[in-house]
């Protein structure tokens, strides 16, 4: 799908719920931009995780058109990086080229095994503003989903990031997500040891269900620098707890394009998030983790659902238009030095 084809229901949601709520300028701090030749071939028989059912690629032209389709009355600038499960060299080269061409901020996909010298050279030469580590690109012998943060975000990389004041968008791992004690301890350690790193905890720590939050913000509220994006997170409780803990100046909007093109809404059951999708749209999902089908006629897109969730928090906390503009735009403008 190139761009996004809106249904009448999409248009209704945008016009009646989102258009007046959104500021005129938006920064999307979490997007994956890559072409087909960047992707690794899928191993025969390997399961297709739900994001892989939404889009095969997301070129710079595609993401630009998608914003025009979804937000006809707003201007959107993305922060771009490649797909961390693709070829890192090809993904980074593509993002570097398109970042310079379009003027979009970009982050470098790092691997735990990269030397600090290599990382420093590549980030500076490529015009990147920081790093995007990912749990799949972790220390040898470690299974990504079980990796501790320092097993895929190399401390040697953090030393270089601290030296230059780089941004680092961190997708945490482990089953307990944000509430995992080891994750919390490491986040606090990064805050203390690397004060110049602009750390952004992606997806509000992957707290997609209420149970994922635990009492994490009882500790994280003591941070001074750490930021959070609510990329791919539709849970109002997550943005609510984040704002109550650290305020509106440290929360950022992100979409996780291209997966936010998915037609879905999200529910949670027993601490488990489920994406509810139109029947038949994404193939056989009977064995797909986190997916369930519905015959409901009106299902909008993931992008709008993310913003709908934040709007509920904004209404509950009586956020001002300035607060909303900070979260959706201004915080990222200041962080990434963006010019509209």
PyMOL commands that set and color helices and strands:
alter all, ss='L'
color gray80, all
select helices_A, chain A and resi 8-18+36-38+50-53+60-70+88-102+116-126+144-146+149-151+155-164+177-179+181-193+203-206+210-212+216-220+236-246+248-250+259-261+302-316+321-336
alter helices_A, ss='H'
color red, helices_A
select strands_A, chain A and resi 25-32+75-81+108-109+130-132+167-170+198-201+227-229+251-252+265-269+272-278+291-294
alter strands_A, ss='S'
color yellow, strands_A
deselect
rebuild
show_as cartoon
